[in-house]
Amino acid sequence: MAVPIYTAHNAADTMEELLKGLGLPVKFKLVSKLLLTRECVCAVRDAKEKIIELGGVQKIFGAATLQILFSGPQRSMAEKYCTLDESLTEKEARKKIFLTHTERAQRYGRSQKHIILDKTKIGKWNNKYKDFGVYEFIQEAFDGRTDASQLQTDFYMGFVSIAMILARKGKVETFICGADQARVFMAYEIHALMFNDDITHINGVPAERFRKIYYSGDKDAVYKTYRKIAAAEAALSRSRMKTESKRKRMWAKKDYRAQRKFYWEERKEKILEAKRGDFIGAVRGVLSKKSKIAASLI
């Protein structure tokens, strides 16, 4: 059984070191105490050197094309809505089954007008790293994909994606409705999007509108920013349904149906999570009160 070996390198300091090595803003600071494994540190440092070898962030990521960021939906949603049920007829399946955001982004990424990380030189290098891919290399110490290994692979992808975002100018589009709140977009990418003032629009909306929420000081500012970006994403797909192209209209409708479903499913899950938290908090309060009463009687 493989056992991961953790280093003394934490995510926040390592990210700062990597970005500085690429000539990117070191003021961009993560708040994370995650300790990185030996394999993760090796992979991210190799990725930094590869980016430099390929000509730097501007040469790899600075093309004047529209960037797409994608994440999710959450695993539970993907299993429920993006997995084929063999009991369904082909016609029923076409109505029910949605594409994941990865599949949707890859479809857009085939266009010369869009750029996704996977299609860049560093994205292709990721898939060939150490002959079998960076994910497999990092996960090997965990005997495959686990919750713990996912934190490590997310850090790796977070670094490469942040480098891409900080090098970008202009417009960005997303496919993140229903994204897992602990994965790459929420843990890394959204902060880089808000930090980079050269990004002017997100999903067709001036980025400053999202930054106003993000920097508001509200304790839920990051989540509220994410929700606004997700709503703008669905609205953008809805606007694309007005095209005269039958094929583009069909895909826009499929995108909108999926995004709307994922958007509201994530919201319902968040509300349930809050209610569970309130219930547990109330129980703890009652137990604490009873403990104090009991203590006073001794």
Secondary structure as the mmCIF struct_conf table of DSSP 4:
data_model
#
loop_
_struct_conf.conf_type_id
_struct_conf.id
_struct_conf.beg_label_comp_id
_struct_conf.beg_label_asym_id
_struct_conf.beg_label_seq_id
_struct_conf.end_label_comp_id
_struct_conf.end_label_asym_id
_struct_conf.end_label_seq_id
STRN STRN1 TYR A 6 ASN A 10
HELX_RH_AL_P HELX_RH_AL_P1 ALA A 11 GLY A 21
TURN_TY1_P TURN_TY1_P1 LEU A 22 GLY A 23
TURN_TY1_P TURN_TY1_P2 VAL A 26 LYS A 27
HELX_LH_PP_P HELX_LH_PP_P1 LEU A 34 LEU A 34
STRN STRN2 LEU A 35 THR A 37
HELX_RH_AL_P HELX_RH_AL_P2 ARG A 38 GLU A 53
TURN_TY1_P TURN_TY1_P3 LEU A 54 GLY A 55
HELX_RH_AL_P HELX_RH_AL_P3 VAL A 57 PHE A 61
BEND BEND1 ALA A 64 THR A 65
STRN STRN3 LEU A 66 PHE A 70
HELX_RH_AL_P HELX_RH_AL_P4 ARG A 75 TYR A 81
BEND BEND2 CYS A 82 THR A 83
TURN_TY1_P TURN_TY1_P4 GLU A 86 SER A 87
BEND BEND3 LEU A 88 LEU A 88
HELX_RH_AL_P HELX_RH_AL_P5 GLU A 90 LYS A 96
HELX_RH_AL_P HELX_RH_AL_P6 HIS A 101 GLY A 109
TURN_TY1_P TURN_TY1_P5 ARG A 110 ARG A 110
BEND BEND4 SER A 111 SER A 111
TURN_TY1_P TURN_TY1_P6 GLN A 112 LYS A 113
STRN STRN4 HIS A 114 ILE A 115
HELX_RH_3T_P HELX_RH_3T_P1 LEU A 117 LYS A 119
BEND BEND5 THR A 120 THR A 120
HELX_RH_AL_P HELX_RH_AL_P7 LYS A 121 LYS A 128
HELX_RH_3T_P HELX_RH_3T_P2 TYR A 129 ASP A 131
TURN_TY1_P TURN_TY1_P7 PHE A 132 PHE A 132
HELX_RH_AL_P HELX_RH_AL_P8 VAL A 134 GLN A 139
HELX_RH_3T_P HELX_RH_3T_P3 GLU A 140 PHE A 142
TURN_TY1_P TURN_TY1_P8 ASP A 143 ASP A 143
BEND BEND6 GLY A 144 GLY A 144
HELX_RH_AL_P HELX_RH_AL_P9 ASP A 147 LEU A 166
TURN_TY1_P TURN_TY1_P9 ALA A 167 ALA A 167
STRN STRN5 GLY A 170 PHE A 175
TURN_TY1_P TURN_TY1_P10 CYS A 177 GLY A 178
TURN_TY1_P TURN_TY1_P11 GLN A 181 ALA A 182
BEND BEND7 ARG A 183 ARG A 183
HELX_RH_AL_P HELX_RH_AL_P10 VAL A 184 VAL A 184
HELX_RH_PI_P HELX_RH_PI_P1 PHE A 185 GLU A 189
HELX_RH_AL_P HELX_RH_AL_P11 ILE A 190 PHE A 195
TURN_TY1_P TURN_TY1_P12 ASP A 197 ASP A 198
STRN STRN6 ILE A 199 ILE A 202
TURN_TY1_P TURN_TY1_P13 ASN A 203 GLY A 204
STRN STRN7 VAL A 205 PRO A 206
HELX_RH_AL_P HELX_RH_AL_P12 ALA A 207 TYR A 214
TURN_TY1_P TURN_TY1_P14 TYR A 215 TYR A 215
BEND BEND8 SER A 216 SER A 216
TURN_TY1_P TURN_TY1_P15 LYS A 219 ASP A 220
HELX_RH_AL_P HELX_RH_AL_P13 ALA A 221 ARG A 240
TURN_TY1_P TURN_TY1_P16 MET A 241 LYS A 242
BEND BEND9 GLU A 244 GLU A 244
HELX_RH_AL_P HELX_RH_AL_P14 LYS A 246 LEU A 297
#
